[in-house]
Amino acid sequence: MRTEAPLLAPIFRSDGQARLLSVLLLGTPELSISDLADKAALAYPTAHREVARLLDAGVLSERRVGRTRLVRGNPESPLVAPLREILLVATGPVVLLAERLAPLSGVESAFLYGSFAARMNGIEGSSPNDIDLMVIGKPDPTDVYDACGQVEELVARPINPTILTRAEAQQRSGFLEHLRANPVVPILGDLPWA
């Protein structure tokens, strides 16, 4: 099923294509198509079609290991570096925050909310000035702020982390009810109200 172009980067054919390129150009440097489909949250046939298009365009390259096709960004393509720069700003926060938060002790889950998450979910509005991040668990706050600072430099937007324990995230408040009622973008783990 074809999806609309992403609001944060409408130059891509679809949101799925932007997610697929984000995984390969910003995250894991080389993946099988099935692993790529999983990481980009795409159906395998969709990922296979997008990979074929991007291979034909020279944006991706592949190599075979046995029967497995491994794909990666094509280092010879003049398009890869500019695409990487666009992806850093448009979809990079999800991939980069996942990489930086996953190794931190005490992080149970994390997700984006607010205007950036709304645009990533296709809800129209003005371009977000910042990125709102919710971290659930009991991590060292300094570690979370350091991770956000590293990603901020790459994505050219401030990241505002909020850290709550799972018990705090399940309480009732105006803020949390608003959070539950609006779009979020999962980064790690399950949503605390799922």
Secondary structure as UniProt FT lines:
FT   TURN            7..8
FT   TURN            10..11
FT   HELIX           15..26
FT   STRAND          31..32
FT   HELIX           33..39
FT   TURN            40..41
FT   HELIX           44..56
FT   TURN            57..58
FT   STRAND          60..65
FT   TURN            66..67
FT   STRAND          68..73
FT   TURN            75..76
FT   TURN            78..79
FT   HELIX           80..90
FT   HELIX           92..101
FT   TURN            102..103
FT   TURN            105..106
FT   STRAND          107..113
FT   HELIX           114..120
FT   TURN            121..122
FT   STRAND          131..137
FT   HELIX           141..155
FT   STRAND          159..164
FT   HELIX           166..169
FT   HELIX           174..181
FT   STRAND          185..188
FT   TURN            192..193
//
